[in-house]
Amino acid sequence: MSNISKLERLISYLIQETIENSIKWKIQTPPESLTKNTDAFYPLFLITQYKDKSIGLYEQRFKSYEDEDVWFWATRPGLCIFTDNYISYKYEKRSPALNDLFLKAADQVSGIDKLLD
């Protein structure tokens, strides 16, 4: 099984566990190994523990250049597996499933459901 299909399965599991509130996401400062020596900005970095692994979920904002002097902010979701401050796996691709997971995890940490009760 390829790493991509394994990752897709992991994302599906995390979505289901997040919907069922079996795992809890928390806001945390991104690990330095993710942010060091880059112009990227991480407005929200979420972390959870899943099967004894720390999993980070984030939105990365970065400059995308149309021309030498013309740029705009672009975004992409990301998922990483890390220990302490060291990232052992990173996935940063546009994926509907990863976007869905990020939105569900962000909803969970925002507490929006409690505001509507």
N, CA, C and O atoms as CSV, one atom per row, in Angstrom:
chain,resi,resn,atom,element,x,y,z
A,1,MET,N,N,0.853,-1.180,0.000
A,1,MET,CA,C,0.000,0.000,0.000
A,1,MET,C,C,0.895,1.238,0.000
A,1,MET,O,O,1.851,1.314,0.772
A,2,SER,N,N,0.590,2.195,-0.854
A,2,SER,CA,C,1.411,3.402,-0.956
A,2,SER,C,C,1.189,4.317,0.241
A,2,SER,O,O,0.187,4.210,0.947
A,3,ASN,N,N,2.155,5.228,0.457
A,3,ASN,CA,C,2.027,6.178,1.562
A,3,ASN,C,C,0.808,7.068,1.404
A,3,ASN,O,O,0.179,7.433,2.397
A,4,ILE,N,N,0.456,7.430,0.149
A,4,ILE,CA,C,-0.697,8.297,-0.076
A,4,ILE,C,C,-1.980,7.594,0.345
A,4,ILE,O,O,-2.812,8.197,1.022
A,5,SER,N,N,-2.160,6.334,-0.039
A,5,SER,CA,C,-3.390,5.646,0.356
A,5,SER,C,C,-3.426,5.399,1.863
A,5,SER,O,O,-4.500,5.415,2.463
A,6,LYS,N,N,-2.272,5.172,2.477
A,6,LYS,CA,C,-2.229,5.044,3.938
A,6,LYS,C,C,-2.627,6.365,4.584
A,6,LYS,O,O,-3.362,6.393,5.572
A,7,LEU,N,N,-2.135,7.451,4.016
A,7,LEU,CA,C,-2.465,8.767,4.553
A,7,LEU,C,C,-3.952,9.066,4.385
A,7,LEU,O,O,-4.581,9.615,5.289
A,8,GLU,N,N,-4.510,8.710,3.241
A,8,GLU,CA,C,-5.943,8.915,3.029
A,8,GLU,C,C,-6.763,8.132,4.047
A,8,GLU,O,O,-7.769,8.633,4.550
A,9,ARG,N,N,-6.343,6.913,4.352
A,9,ARG,CA,C,-7.029,6.121,5.393
A,9,ARG,C,C,-6.905,6.796,6.749
A,9,ARG,O,O,-7.879,6.879,7.496
A,10,LEU,N,N,-5.701,7.283,7.072
A,10,LEU,CA,C,-5.498,7.974,8.341
A,10,LEU,C,C,-6.394,9.200,8.432
A,10,LEU,O,O,-7.027,9.425,9.464
A,11,ILE,N,N,-6.456,9.992,7.375
A,11,ILE,CA,C,-7.302,11.187,7.378
A,11,ILE,C,C,-8.760,10.796,7.574
A,11,ILE,O,O,-9.478,11.460,8.322
A,12,SER,N,N,-9.210,9.735,6.917
A,12,SER,CA,C,-10.594,9.263,7.094
A,12,SER,C,C,-10.856,8.856,8.538
A,12,SER,O,O,-11.897,9.196,9.102
A,13,TYR,N,N,-9.915,8.128,9.138
A,13,TYR,CA,C,-10.064,7.748,10.543
A,13,TYR,C,C,-10.135,8.984,11.435
A,13,TYR,O,O,-10.974,9.062,12.333
A,14,LEU,N,N,-9.253,9.945,11.185
A,14,LEU,CA,C,-9.228,11.155,12.014
A,14,LEU,C,C,-10.516,11.959,11.867
A,14,LEU,O,O,-11.004,12.525,12.845
A,15,ILE,N,N,-11.071,12.017,10.662
A,15,ILE,CA,C,-12.354,12.708,10.470
A,15,ILE,C,C,-13.427,12.028,11.310
A,15,ILE,O,O,-14.169,12.694,12.033
A,16,GLN,N,N,-13.512,10.703,11.216
A,16,GLN,CA,C,-14.532,9.961,11.965
A,16,GLN,C,C,-14.347,10.133,13.470
A,16,GLN,O,O,-15.318,10.365,14.190
A,17,GLU,N,N,-13.123,10.023,13.944
A,17,GLU,CA,C,-12.845,10.167,15.380
A,17,GLU,C,C,-13.153,11.591,15.856
A,17,GLU,O,O,-13.605,11.785,16.985
A,18,THR,N,N,-12.909,12.578,15.002
A,18,THR,CA,C,-13.207,13.972,15.351
A,18,THR,C,C,-14.713,14.187,15.422
A,18,THR,O,O,-15.199,14.832,16.352
A,19,ILE,N,N,-15.456,13.660,14.459
A,19,ILE,CA,C,-16.921,13.775,14.460
A,19,ILE,C,C,-17.505,13.150,15.719
A,19,ILE,O,O,-18.424,13.700,16.325
A,20,GLU,N,N,-16.966,11.996,16.110
A,20,GLU,CA,C,-17.460,11.281,17.291
A,20,GLU,C,C,-16.899,11.838,18.596
A,20,GLU,O,O,-17.245,11.349,19.671
A,21,ASN,N,N,-16.044,12.846,18.520
A,21,ASN,CA,C,-15.362,13.421,19.686
A,21,ASN,C,C,-14.534,12.386,20.442
A,21,ASN,O,O,-14.329,12.514,21.649
A,22,SER,N,N,-14.062,11.371,19.741
A,22,SER,CA,C,-13.192,10.364,20.353
A,22,SER,C,C,-11.772,10.884,20.508
A,22,SER,O,O,-11.018,10.414,21.361
A,23,ILE,N,N,-11.414,11.854,19.682
A,23,ILE,CA,C,-10.131,12.526,19.845
A,23,ILE,C,C,-10.407,14.012,20.025
A,23,ILE,O,O,-11.390,14.542,19.508
A,24,LYS,N,N,-9.541,14.662,20.755
A,24,LYS,CA,C,-9.676,16.094,21.029
A,24,LYS,C,C,-8.494,16.830,20.416
A,24,LYS,O,O,-7.337,16.457,20.613
A,25,TRP,N,N,-8.805,17.869,19.679
A,25,TRP,CA,C,-7.790,18.730,19.090
A,25,TRP,C,C,-7.542,19.903,20.021
A,25,TRP,O,O,-8.465,20.383,20.679
A,26,LYS,N,N,-6.307,20.364,20.080
A,26,LYS,CA,C,-5.927,21.519,20.898
A,26,LYS,C,C,-5.118,22.479,20.038
A,26,LYS,O,O,-4.418,22.073,19.110
A,27,ILE,N,N,-5.230,23.760,20.367
A,27,ILE,CA,C,-4.422,24.768,19.684
A,27,ILE,C,C,-3.039,24.784,20.317
A,27,ILE,O,O,-2.904,24.737,21.540
A,28,GLN,N,N,-2.025,24.851,19.485
A,28,GLN,CA,C,-0.648,24.869,19.969
A,28,GLN,C,C,0.195,25.706,19.008
A,28,GLN,O,O,-0.175,25.905,17.851
A,29,THR,N,N,1.312,26.185,19.496
A,29,THR,CA,C,2.279,26.868,18.636
A,29,THR,C,C,2.914,25.825,17.721
A,29,THR,O,O,3.273,24.742,18.180
A,30,PRO,N,N,3.057,26.137,16.433
A,30,PRO,CA,C,3.669,25.151,15.525
A,30,PRO,C,C,5.101,24.827,15.943
A,30,PRO,O,O,5.797,25.689,16.479
A,31,PRO,N,N,5.546,23.599,15.704
A,31,PRO,CA,C,6.929,23.247,16.026
A,31,PRO,C,C,7.903,24.111,15.224
A,31,PRO,O,O,7.643,24.457,14.072
A,32,GLU,N,N,9.004,24.443,15.841
A,32,GLU,CA,C,10.006,25.288,15.191
A,32,GLU,C,C,10.522,24.659,13.898
A,32,GLU,O,O,10.851,25.367,12.946
A,33,SER,N,N,10.590,23.343,13.866
A,33,SER,CA,C,11.081,22.681,12.653
A,33,SER,C,C,10.144,22.887,11.462
A,33,SER,O,O,10.548,22.665,10.320
A,34,LEU,N,N,8.910,23.303,11.708
A,34,LEU,CA,C,7.967,23.608,10.631
A,34,LEU,C,C,8.081,25.060,10.181
A,34,LEU,O,O,7.881,25.364,9.005
A,35,THR,N,N,8.398,25.950,11.104
A,35,THR,CA,C,8.353,27.387,10.811
A,35,THR,C,C,9.716,28.027,10.561
A,35,THR,O,O,9.790,29.125,10.008
A,36,LYS,N,N,10.777,27.364,10.956
A,36,LYS,CA,C,12.111,27.959,10.857
A,36,LYS,C,C,12.543,28.118,9.398
A,36,LYS,O,O,12.300,27.246,8.564
A,37,ASN,N,N,13.186,29.248,9.112
A,37,ASN,CA,C,13.744,29.555,7.788
A,37,ASN,C,C,12.702,29.557,6.671
A,37,ASN,O,O,12.964,29.083,5.565
A,38,THR,N,N,11.535,30.089,6.968
A,38,THR,CA,C,10.483,30.182,5.961
A,38,THR,C,C,9.705,31.475,6.153
A,38,THR,O,O,9.643,32.010,7.260
A,39,ASP,N,N,9.120,31.970,5.088
A,39,ASP,CA,C,8.260,33.151,5.168
A,39,ASP,C,C,6.805,32.762,5.385
A,39,ASP,O,O,5.937,33.631,5.470
A,40,ALA,N,N,6.534,31.484,5.474
A,40,ALA,CA,C,5.156,31.018,5.638
A,40,ALA,C,C,4.618,31.425,7.009
A,40,ALA,O,O,5.367,31.611,7.968
A,41,PHE,N,N,3.305,31.554,7.065
A,41,PHE,CA,C,2.599,31.933,8.284
A,41,PHE,C,C,1.589,30.838,8.597
A,41,PHE,O,O,0.919,30.331,7.698
A,42,TYR,N,N,1.480,30.471,9.871
A,42,TYR,CA,C,0.572,29.415,10.310
A,42,TYR,C,C,-0.427,30.012,11.298
A,42,TYR,O,O,-0.163,30.037,12.500
A,43,PRO,N,N,-1.584,30.499,10.802
A,43,PRO,CA,C,-2.528,31.157,11.701
A,43,PRO,C,C,-3.174,30.213,12.711
A,43,PRO,O,O,-3.591,30.648,13.784
A,44,LEU,N,N,-3.258,28.931,12.381
A,44,LEU,CA,C,-3.862,27.970,13.300
A,44,LEU,C,C,-3.135,26.640,13.167
A,44,LEU,O,O,-3.067,26.057,12.085
A,45,PHE,N,N,-2.591,26.169,14.293
A,45,PHE,CA,C,-1.926,24.871,14.337
A,45,PHE,C,C,-2.628,24.058,15.409
A,45,PHE,O,O,-2.705,24.476,16.564
A,46,LEU,N,N,-3.137,22.899,15.025
A,46,LEU,CA,C,-3.880,22.034,15.938
A,46,LEU,C,C,-3.103,20.749,16.155
A,46,LEU,O,O,-2.393,20.278,15.267
A,47,ILE,N,N,-3.247,20.188,17.347
A,47,ILE,CA,C,-2.540,18.949,17.671
A,47,ILE,C,C,-3.502,17.989,18.361
A,47,ILE,O,O,-4.394,18.399,19.104
A,48,THR,N,N,-3.298,16.711,18.098
A,48,THR,CA,C,-4.016,15.664,18.812
A,48,THR,C,C,-3.081,14.478,18.999
A,48,THR,O,O,-2.059,14.360,18.322
A,49,GLN,N,N,-3.442,13.618,19.914
A,49,GLN,CA,C,-2.721,12.367,20.119
A,49,GLN,C,C,-3.567,11.252,19.520
A,49,GLN,O,O,-4.755,11.135,19.817
A,50,TYR,N,N,-2.956,10.447,18.685
A,50,TYR,CA,C,-3.671,9.336,18.061
A,50,TYR,C,C,-2.736,8.138,18.017
A,50,TYR,O,O,-1.703,8.170,17.348
A,51,LYS,N,N,-3.101,7.089,18.729
A,51,LYS,CA,C,-2.286,5.872,18.799
A,51,LYS,C,C,-0.839,6.195,19.164
A,51,LYS,O,O,0.096,5.767,18.488
A,52,ASP,N,N,-0.673,6.945,20.228
A,52,ASP,CA,C,0.644,7.311,20.768
A,52,ASP,C,C,1.495,8.161,19.830
A,52,ASP,O,O,2.716,8.210,19.978
A,53,LYS,N,N,0.875,8.822,18.881
A,53,LYS,CA,C,1.589,9.724,17.978
A,53,LYS,C,C,0.996,11.120,18.094
A,53,LYS,O,O,-0.211,11.278,18.280
A,54,SER,N,N,1.852,12.131,17.984
A,54,SER,CA,C,1.388,13.518,17.937
A,54,SER,C,C,1.143,13.872,16.481
A,54,SER,O,O,2.035,13.762,15.640
A,55,ILE,N,N,-0.073,14.295,16.200
A,55,ILE,CA,C,-0.441,14.670,14.841
A,55,ILE,C,C,-0.787,16.143,14.829
A,55,ILE,O,O,-1.609,16.604,15.620
A,56,GLY,N,N,-0.159,16.875,13.934
A,56,GLY,CA,C,-0.421,18.296,13.773
A,56,GLY,C,C,-1.226,18.538,12.507
A,56,GLY,O,O,-1.050,17.859,11.496
A,57,LEU,N,N,-2.097,19.507,12.586
A,57,LEU,CA,C,-2.958,19.869,11.465
A,57,LEU,C,C,-2.915,21.379,11.371
A,57,LEU,O,O,-3.050,22.060,12.388
A,58,TYR,N,N,-2.730,21.921,10.179
A,58,TYR,CA,C,-2.534,23.364,10.079
A,58,TYR,C,C,-2.936,23.899,8.716
A,58,TYR,O,O,-3.101,23.162,7.744
A,59,GLU,N,N,-3.086,25.215,8.692
A,59,GLU,CA,C,-3.227,25.935,7.438
A,59,GLU,C,C,-1.949,26.743,7.270
A,59,GLU,O,O,-1.546,27.481,8.170
A,60,GLN,N,N,-1.324,26.600,6.122
A,60,GLN,CA,C,-0.100,27.344,5.832
A,60,GLN,C,C,-0.441,28.462,4.850
A,60,GLN,O,O,-1.050,28.217,3.808
A,61,ARG,N,N,-0.049,29.676,5.183
A,61,ARG,CA,C,-0.199,30.808,4.267
A,61,ARG,C,C,1.192,31.198,3.792
A,61,ARG,O,O,2.130,31.319,4.580
A,62,PHE,N,N,1.298,31.389,2.490
A,62,PHE,CA,C,2.605,31.683,1.911
A,62,PHE,C,C,2.439,32.612,0.719
A,62,PHE,O,O,1.362,32.708,0.132
A,63,LYS,N,N,3.521,33.292,0.374
A,63,LYS,CA,C,3.503,34.197,-0.772
A,63,LYS,C,C,3.616,33.383,-2.058
A,63,LYS,O,O,4.488,32.528,-2.207
A,64,SER,N,N,2.706,33.680,-2.975
A,64,SER,CA,C,2.744,33.060,-4.293
A,64,SER,C,C,2.966,34.178,-5.307
A,64,SER,O,O,2.203,35.143,-5.362
A,65,TYR,N,N,3.998,34.037,-6.092
A,65,TYR,CA,C,4.399,35.108,-7.008
A,65,TYR,C,C,3.825,34.890,-8.407
A,65,TYR,O,O,3.978,33.824,-9.004
A,66,GLU,N,N,3.160,35.931,-8.909
A,66,GLU,CA,C,2.702,35.927,-10.300
A,66,GLU,C,C,3.799,36.473,-11.205
A,66,GLU,O,O,3.955,36.051,-12.351
A,67,ASP,N,N,4.547,37.413,-10.664
A,67,ASP,CA,C,5.630,38.066,-11.388
A,67,ASP,C,C,6.675,38.439,-10.343
A,67,ASP,O,O,6.480,38.186,-9.154
A,68,GLU,N,N,7.746,39.017,-10.762
A,68,GLU,CA,C,8.819,39.380,-9.842
A,68,GLU,C,C,8.336,40.297,-8.725
A,68,GLU,O,O,8.751,40.152,-7.575
A,69,ASP,N,N,7.459,41.242,-9.064
A,69,ASP,CA,C,6.984,42.217,-8.084
A,69,ASP,C,C,5.523,42.026,-7.690
A,69,ASP,O,O,5.002,42.794,-6.882
A,70,VAL,N,N,4.867,41.038,-8.234
A,70,VAL,CA,C,3.442,40.832,-7.964
A,70,VAL,C,C,3.254,39.495,-7.251
A,70,VAL,O,O,3.598,38.439,-7.781
A,71,TRP,N,N,2.704,39.561,-6.049
A,71,TRP,CA,C,2.473,38.345,-5.288
A,71,TRP,C,C,1.146,38.449,-4.547
A,71,TRP,O,O,0.572,39.531,-4.420
A,72,PHE,N,N,0.675,37.322,-4.067
A,72,PHE,CA,C,-0.543,37.266,-3.261
A,72,PHE,C,C,-0.371,36.149,-2.239
A,72,PHE,O,O,0.477,35.269,-2.390
A,73,TRP,N,N,-1.196,36.207,-1.194
A,73,TRP,CA,C,-1.150,35.161,-0.180
A,73,TRP,C,C,-1.946,33.958,-0.668
A,73,TRP,O,O,-3.101,34.100,-1.071
A,74,ALA,N,N,-1.350,32.801,-0.636
A,74,ALA,CA,C,-2.019,31.550,-0.981
A,74,ALA,C,C,-2.064,30.683,0.277
A,74,ALA,O,O,-1.296,30.904,1.214
A,75,THR,N,N,-2.942,29.722,0.298
A,75,THR,CA,C,-3.058,28.840,1.461
A,75,THR,C,C,-3.067,27.386,1.018
A,75,THR,O,O,-3.435,27.057,-0.109
A,76,ARG,N,N,-2.653,26.532,1.937
A,76,ARG,CA,C,-2.788,25.092,1.727
A,76,ARG,C,C,-2.838,24.426,3.099
A,76,ARG,O,O,-2.200,24.887,4.046
A,77,PRO,N,N,-3.595,23.348,3.197
A,77,PRO,CA,C,-3.646,22.623,4.464
A,77,PRO,C,C,-2.426,21.724,4.595
A,77,PRO,O,O,-1.770,21.389,3.609
A,78,GLY,N,N,-2.140,21.348,5.816
A,78,GLY,CA,C,-1.030,20.441,6.049
A,78,GLY,C,C,-1.298,19.532,7.230
A,78,GLY,O,O,-2.068,19.861,8.133
A,79,LEU,N,N,-0.656,18.397,7.204
A,79,LEU,CA,C,-0.733,17.431,8.293
A,79,LEU,C,C,0.683,16.951,8.547
A,79,LEU,O,O,1.437,16.695,7.608
A,80,CYS,N,N,1.044,16.831,9.816
A,80,CYS,CA,C,2.377,16.324,10.130
A,80,CYS,C,C,2.310,15.387,11.323
A,80,CYS,O,O,1.415,15.482,12.163
A,81,ILE,N,N,3.264,14.495,11.377
A,81,ILE,CA,C,3.448,13.611,12.524
A,81,ILE,C,C,4.784,14.021,13.123
A,81,ILE,O,O,5.793,14.100,12.421
A,82,PHE,N,N,4.783,14.283,14.435
A,82,PHE,CA,C,6.024,14.772,15.028
A,82,PHE,C,C,6.202,14.285,16.454
A,82,PHE,O,O,5.254,13.864,17.117
A,83,THR,N,N,7.444,14.354,16.903
A,83,THR,CA,C,7.832,14.048,18.270
A,83,THR,C,C,8.627,15.228,18.772
A,83,THR,O,O,9.582,15.664,18.130
A,84,ASP,N,N,8.231,15.745,19.923
A,84,ASP,CA,C,8.835,16.948,20.469
A,84,ASP,C,C,8.807,18.040,19.400
A,84,ASP,O,O,7.734,18.514,19.030
A,85,ASN,N,N,9.959,18.437,18.911
A,85,ASN,CA,C,10.021,19.502,17.913
A,85,ASN,C,C,10.467,18.976,16.544
A,85,ASN,O,O,10.815,19.758,15.659
A,86,TYR,N,N,10.454,17.667,16.377
A,86,TYR,CA,C,10.968,17.066,15.148
A,86,TYR,C,C,9.841,16.434,14.342
A,86,TYR,O,O,9.099,15.587,14.839
A,87,ILE,N,N,9.731,16.861,13.097
A,87,ILE,CA,C,8.693,16.341,12.214
A,87,ILE,C,C,9.229,15.111,11.491
A,87,ILE,O,O,10.253,15.174,10.810
A,88,SER,N,N,8.528,13.994,11.645
A,88,SER,CA,C,8.952,12.769,10.967
A,88,SER,C,C,8.196,12.550,9.660
A,88,SER,O,O,8.643,11.789,8.801
A,89,TYR,N,N,7.040,13.224,9.507
A,89,TYR,CA,C,6.262,13.092,8.272
A,89,TYR,C,C,5.464,14.365,8.063
A,89,TYR,O,O,4.877,14.902,9.002
A,90,LYS,N,N,5.445,14.847,6.825
A,90,LYS,CA,C,4.704,16.072,6.517
A,90,LYS,C,C,3.980,15.892,5.193
A,90,LYS,O,O,4.550,15.386,4.226
A,91,TYR,N,N,2.717,16.309,5.158
A,91,TYR,CA,C,1.898,16.216,3.947
A,91,TYR,C,C,1.236,17.563,3.726
A,91,TYR,O,O,0.429,18.004,4.544
A,92,GLU,N,N,1.574,18.217,2.627
A,92,GLU,CA,C,1.016,19.538,2.304
A,92,GLU,C,C,0.523,19.530,0.868
A,92,GLU,O,O,1.210,19.998,-0.039
A,93,LYS,N,N,-0.658,19.002,0.673
A,93,LYS,CA,C,-1.252,18.973,-0.659
A,93,LYS,C,C,-2.720,19.350,-0.544
A,93,LYS,O,O,-3.366,19.112,0.476
A,94,ARG,N,N,-3.221,19.936,-1.597
A,94,ARG,CA,C,-4.645,20.262,-1.615
A,94,ARG,C,C,-5.432,18.960,-1.710
A,94,ARG,O,O,-5.279,18.186,-2.654
A,95,SER,N,N,-6.265,18.745,-0.720
A,95,SER,CA,C,-7.027,17.505,-0.637
A,95,SER,C,C,-8.373,17.819,0.000
A,95,SER,O,O,-8.410,18.410,1.079
A,96,PRO,N,N,-9.477,17.443,-0.631
A,96,PRO,CA,C,-10.789,17.688,-0.018
A,96,PRO,C,C,-10.911,17.046,1.367
A,96,PRO,O,O,-11.491,17.637,2.277
A,97,ALA,N,N,-10.366,15.842,1.524
A,97,ALA,CA,C,-10.450,15.165,2.820
A,97,ALA,C,C,-9.645,15.911,3.883
A,97,ALA,O,O,-10.103,16.061,5.016
A,98,LEU,N,N,-8.456,16.377,3.524
A,98,LEU,CA,C,-7.635,17.118,4.480
A,98,LEU,C,C,-8.294,18.449,4.838
A,98,LEU,O,O,-8.270,18.858,5.999
A,99,ASN,N,N,-8.882,19.124,3.852
A,99,ASN,CA,C,-9.637,20.356,4.139
A,99,ASN,C,C,-10.783,20.075,5.099
A,99,ASN,O,O,-11.012,20.835,6.040
A,100,ASP,N,N,-11.504,18.981,4.860
A,100,ASP,CA,C,-12.632,18.610,5.712
A,100,ASP,C,C,-12.164,18.346,7.142
A,100,ASP,O,O,-12.786,18.807,8.099
A,101,LEU,N,N,-11.075,17.611,7.282
A,101,LEU,CA,C,-10.528,17.335,8.612
A,101,LEU,C,C,-10.142,18.629,9.310
A,101,LEU,O,O,-10.455,18.817,10.485
A,102,PHE,N,N,-9.467,19.521,8.598
A,102,PHE,CA,C,-9.052,20.789,9.202
A,102,PHE,C,C,-10.269,21.582,9.684
A,102,PHE,O,O,-10.259,22.116,10.793
A,103,LEU,N,N,-11.304,21.659,8.865
A,103,LEU,CA,C,-12.508,22.409,9.253
A,103,LEU,C,C,-13.210,21.774,10.448
A,103,LEU,O,O,-13.670,22.484,11.342
A,104,LYS,N,N,-13.297,20.454,10.475
A,104,LYS,CA,C,-13.949,19.772,11.600
A,104,LYS,C,C,-13.143,19.950,12.894
A,104,LYS,O,O,-13.718,20.169,13.960
A,105,ALA,N,N,-11.825,19.855,12.794
A,105,ALA,CA,C,-10.973,20.045,13.971
A,105,ALA,C,C,-11.043,21.492,14.456
A,105,ALA,O,O,-11.091,21.737,15.661
A,106,ALA,N,N,-11.048,22.451,13.531
A,106,ALA,CA,C,-11.154,23.864,13.908
A,106,ALA,C,C,-12.504,24.144,14.563
A,106,ALA,O,O,-12.576,24.900,15.532
A,107,ASP,N,N,-13.573,23.545,14.044
A,107,ASP,CA,C,-14.891,23.681,14.676
A,107,ASP,C,C,-14.858,23.144,16.100
A,107,ASP,O,O,-15.411,23.752,17.016
A,108,GLN,N,N,-14.202,21.996,16.279
A,108,GLN,CA,C,-14.140,21.390,17.608
A,108,GLN,C,C,-13.436,22.306,18.607
A,108,GLN,O,O,-13.940,22.511,19.712
A,109,VAL,N,N,-12.280,22.860,18.237
A,109,VAL,CA,C,-11.541,23.699,19.185
A,109,VAL,C,C,-12.202,25.055,19.398
A,109,VAL,O,O,-12.004,25.689,20.434
A,110,SER,N,N,-12.989,25.503,18.418
A,110,SER,CA,C,-13.652,26.807,18.562
A,110,SER,C,C,-14.780,26.757,19.586
A,110,SER,O,O,-15.131,27.778,20.178
A,111,GLY,N,N,-15.351,25.566,19.796
A,111,GLY,CA,C,-16.474,25.444,20.719
A,111,GLY,C,C,-17.768,26.000,20.150
A,111,GLY,O,O,-18.688,26.318,20.903
A,112,ILE,N,N,-17.848,26.120,18.847
A,112,ILE,CA,C,-19.032,26.720,18.226
A,112,ILE,C,C,-20.302,25.936,18.532
A,112,ILE,O,O,-21.370,26.531,18.678
A,113,ASP,N,N,-20.206,24.616,18.632
A,113,ASP,CA,C,-21.396,23.819,18.940
A,113,ASP,C,C,-21.967,24.177,20.308
A,113,ASP,O,O,-23.185,24.186,20.487
A,114,LYS,N,N,-21.095,24.471,21.278
A,114,LYS,CA,C,-21.564,24.851,22.619
A,114,LYS,C,C,-22.250,26.209,22.599
A,114,LYS,O,O,-23.157,26.460,23.392
A,115,LEU,N,N,-21.821,27.086,21.697
A,115,LEU,CA,C,-22.449,28.398,21.593
A,115,LEU,C,C,-23.863,28.302,21.039
A,115,LEU,O,O,-24.706,29.155,21.316
A,116,LEU,N,N,-24.114,27.269,20.263
A,116,LEU,CA,C,-25.418,27.114,19.629
A,116,LEU,C,C,-26.390,26.276,20.447
A,116,LEU,O,O,-27.564,26.177,20.088
A,117,ASP,N,N,-25.932,25.674,21.535
A,117,ASP,CA,C,-26.825,24.858,22.388
A,117,ASP,C,C,-27.718,25.722,23.241
A,117,ASP,O,O,-28.525,25.203,24.012
